[in-house]
């Protein structure tokens, strides 16, 4: 069933339609979507067998009077990362590893926590039930210490077993929001309709489980910050630009928001754009959606959308729109270090226009939040800036 768009006339979307056609032609030339690489959905029996093999290795070590240890790929070193334009950042097949030893004072506690969480995962998979990372933390919050420790161990286990986290029956609590021309059915049969609503819908916690996705959206707009997302909702942006979809991860995106954006791209091949602050942090967030992150590089094929384009806020826009200097913010030392770090990353070499924008920022030593556009008018972002960018192809 088609949606009834209330947005601009068809001619408004001509450049967007051409962009989508070029993305599809690029995909065909490359032979379709890149094959799912290192990480894939694993069956329950495979996950159980993998955990049993690890436990068997521990028993064997103990029988030999040797101290058991877990061997985990090192997710914190750029030496273990390779870059492919069609996939993003992914782990090399033979990467350096680190050992979590049971006889080392530095790692014995982590060894025990990995073992405990492995046993919990085994029970979840065996009983075909699911838990959130938060649930796992609260089974023994004193033992785990804090949520971050649990999160890191779950990622280590996922990397060690070479399976995505959802195959471990562990879900994340979603923080992202979605709005616009989209309908789908959740795993439990709940029908969700994001169309025409005054408020956004929470990103589902089990993206793999949603089905019957329906949209006629001409574009997906990823908005970095919740405040900007809410302002666009208040300005009725989704209806004025209908048909479209708007997503926010409320800053650095959680796994579910990234999985949703990937699912939308893989299902519909709708052009995806990002709206981020003209600062190193915003650029970093955009890079995570497009090329992934070092820490989750072992699951790149399931998460990255290299077709993402940078719509705004571009550093060059600040001069073009005559944004006054007192609306800009000086780069901090930390900002400059972040910017230098991004400029050295392997994907910047294939993004000369991105590099140029970052060099403009570095030279000016200034950054700007999207809210800087309110100097021009309170609704300039939704009424002028975004419509013009989308109509005339103002993305890179």
N, C-alpha and C positions, 0 to 999 in steps of 0.2 A: 504494500500500500504506500503510495507516494505521499510526501508531506505537502502541505500547502504553504509555500514560502511567502513571506510578507516583505521580503527584502528588496534589494535593487532590481532593476530590469536586467534581462539576460545579458545585454551588452556589457554591463559592469564586470562580468566574470570572464570576458574574452581572454585577457592576459593570463588569468588563473587557469583557464581551460587549456591554454597553450602550454603553460608550465607543467600541468599534469600530463599532457601528451608527451612532452619531452622526457619527463621522469619515467613514463611507461616505456618509451623507446629505448632509454638508457638501460632499463631493466632487461628488456628483450635482448639487447646487444650483449649484455653480461650473462645471458642464459637464465634469466629469472632470478628469484631471490637466492642469495648464497645458501648453500646447504647448511643445515644445523650442524655446528661443529662439535666442540668438546663437550657441550652439555646438552642433554636431551631429557625428555620425560622418561622416567624409568618405571617399570612395573613394580608392584608391591613385592613380588617374589624376588626381583633383582635387588631391591634395596635391602630386604631381609638377609639375602645371601651375602651381600657385601659386608653388612654389619657382622654376620656370623664369621666371615673370613677374618675380619679384624680381631674379633675376640679369640678365634682359634690361634692367630699369630701371638697374641698375648699369652695364652696358655702354653704354647710351644716355647716361648721365651722363658717363662717361669720354670718349665720342666727342665730346661737346660741351665738353670740357675743364672739366667741373664735378666737384666732389668728391661722390662718391656718399654717400648717407645712408639709414639705415633709419628709418621713421616708425612709432613704437610707441605704442599707447594707454597713457595714464598710469594705472597700477593702484594708485598710492599716494595718490590724492586722493579725499576724500569727495565732492568736487564732481562726480566722474564716476560716482557710485553713486546708484542709485535703489532704493527699497524697495517690494516688493509682498508682502503677507502670504502669498499663495499660492506665491511663489517664493523670497523672501528678498532678499538683496542682489545686485543685478545691475548691470552697466555700462550707462550711458545710450548710446543709439545714436550720438549726436554728441558724443563726449567729447574733452577736451583731449588732445593728443599730445605726445610728446617725440621729438627727433631724435637719433639716434646717428650722429654725423658722422665721416667718414673723414679729415677734415683738421683735426680738433680734438684737441689733445694730451690733453684730458680723456677723450675717448671713442674714440680711434682703436683702442686695444687691444680694447675691447668690440666695436667694429665687426668687427674681425678674428676674434674668437672666435665671434660670431654667424654669420659667413660659414663658418667651419670647421664648426660644428655643423650648419648648414644642409646642407653637402655630405655630412656623415655621415648625416643624416636621409634625404637623397635616395637614398643608396646602400642604406640599410635598407629603405626603401619599395620601391625598384626591385627588390631581390632578395627581397622578402617575408620578411625576417628581423627579429628584434627584439633590442633591447639595453636594459640597465638604465641609469639615470642614472649609476650607479657605473661601469659598463663604459665609458661615454663619458669620464668623468673620468680613468680610468686609461689611456686611449689616449695621453694626454700630460699627466700630472699636474703637471709643472713648468710647462707653458704655462698651464694653467687656474688653477693656484694653489691653489684649494680647491673642495670639492664644492658649496658654496653658490653660487658663481659659475656653475657649470654648471646647477644647479637653476633659478636665476633666468633664465638665458638661454633654457632650454627653455620656461619659462612665458611669456617674452616672445615667443618664436617661435610658440608655440601661440596666443597672443593676436593676434599680427600676422597669422597665416594664418587666424584664426577657425575653428580646428578643435581638438577635444580632443586631449590629449597622446597618447592611445593610437592616434589616427590617424597620429601621427608615428612609430609603431612603437617608441616609447620607454616602457619599463615602470619602475615604481618597485619597489624591494625592500620588501615588506610588513613592517611591524612589528606589525600588529594580530593579535589572536587571536579565535577564535570557538568556542563550545561550546553544547551543547544539542540540541534536536530539529530537526536539519537534515541533509539529504543532498543531494549534487549530483555532477555529473560535470565534471571539469576539461577544459580544451581538448584535452589530449593523451589523453583517454579514462580517466584515473585516477578511480576511484569513491571519493568521500570520504563518510564517515559520521561525523558529530559526536556522534551519539546515544549516551548511556550511557558515554562515555569518561571516564576519570579525569583525563586531560590535555586541554588545548585543542588546536585545529587552527590552523595559521597561516592568516591571510587570504590567499587566492590573489593572485598578482601580476598576473593578467589577468582581472579581474572580467567583462569583456565576453565572455570566452571560456567561462565556466562555463555549464552547461546542465542541464536536468532537475532544477531545484531542487524539493525536496519537504519540506514541513514542515506540522505541524498546531499550531504554537506559538500560544499565546494572547497572548504579548507578547514583545517584544525589549527586553532591558535593556542599555543602553550603560553600561559602567563606566569611569569616568575613568582610574583608576590600575591598573596591572598587579598591585600588591600586594593591592589589594582584590579584584580579579578572581580571583586565585589563592586568596585566603582563602575566597571564596564557592564555588570549586571544591572546596576541601578540606572545606567544610561540606556538600558534596553538594547545593548549592542547586538546580542544574538538574534533578536527579531529584526533589527534594522539591517543587519548583514546576512539575514537568512537566505539560503540554508548554510549553517556553519556549526562547528563544535568548538567549545572553549574548555580548556583544561588548566588546572593549576596544581602544582605539587607543593604549594606553600613554601617556597624556598628550594633547598636541595631536595629533589624528588625522592619519595620512598619507592620501594620496589614495585608496588602495585600500580602506582601512577605511570612508571616507566613501562610496565607490562601492558597497561591499557593503551598507551600511545603506540607501542609496537603492534598490538593487536589491531588497532584501527588502521594503521598503515598496511599491515600484511593482508587485511581483509578487503579494504576499499581502495588502497593506493591514492588516498586523498592527500593533496599537498599539506605539509605540516610546517608551521612557522612558529618562531619564538619571539616573545616580547619580554625583554629583560632590561634591567637598569644598565646604563652605559658605564659599567664599572667592572673590575676584574672578577668580582664574585658572580655577577650576572652572566658574564661570558663563560665562567666555569660551569655554571648550571646548564647553560645552553649546550656546552660540550658534552656534558653527561648524557643528555637526551640523544644527542647526535652520534657520539663516538664511544660513550660509556666511560667507566672509571677504572682505575688501576685495581681497586679492591674487588670489583665485581667482573674483572676481565675474563674469568673462567666461565662466565655465563653470557658473554657478549652477544652471541647469536640470538638469544631470546630477548634481549633488552634494547639494543641499539637501533636507531632509525637514521642512517646516513643521509636520507633525503631531506632531513630538517634544514630549513633555511632561516637566516637571521633577518627578521623583519624590522626590529627596532629594540631599543633606542640605539641608533648608531652614533658613535662619537662625531662623525661628520655632520649629522643632523643638527647638532648643537650650533655649529657655525652657520649652517644653511638657514636655520630658523631664527637666527639672531637671539639665541637664549642669553640673557645677560650674565655676566661673570658672577654676580652675587647669588645667582640661582645654582651655580656649580659648587662642587666640593673638592678641595685639594686632595690628591692621592696621599694616603698615609704610607709609611715605610712598608707596612704589611701589604698594602695594595700593590706597591711597586714590585715587591718580591713575588707576589702572586702573578702579576702581569708578565714579569720576566720568565717565570716558570712555564706559563702557558705558551709564550712565544717560542720556547725551546722544545715543545712537544712535537712528536712526529707528524701529527695531522695538519699542523699549521702550514707546512710546505706545500700542501695541495689546496690551500685556501688563501690565495694571495690577497683577495679583497678583505678577508677577515684580518690578515696581517696588517694591511694598510690602516684599517680602523683602529687596531690596537696600537699601532705606531702613532696615530693621531693623538690617542689618549696619553701615551707615554710622553710625547713631545709637549703636550699642553699641561701635563701633570695635574689634570683635572678630571673628575668623574661627575656623573649626574644621575639622579633618580628619575624615573618616568614622570614623577610628579612635577619635575621642572617645566613640563609642557603647560602646566596650569598658569604659568606666567602669561601665555598667549590668550587663553580663556579657560574657564573651569571645565568645559567639556571638549576641549580641543583634541584630546586623545581619541575619543570615540566618534566625534563629529567630522574631524578633518584629517588628522594624522593617519589613523589606521585605514579609513576608506580610501584615501589617496594612495597609500602604499600598496594596498591590495589591488586597486584598480589599474595602477600604472606599473606594477612590477618593481616596487621599491625594496626588494630583498636581495640579500647576497648569500 
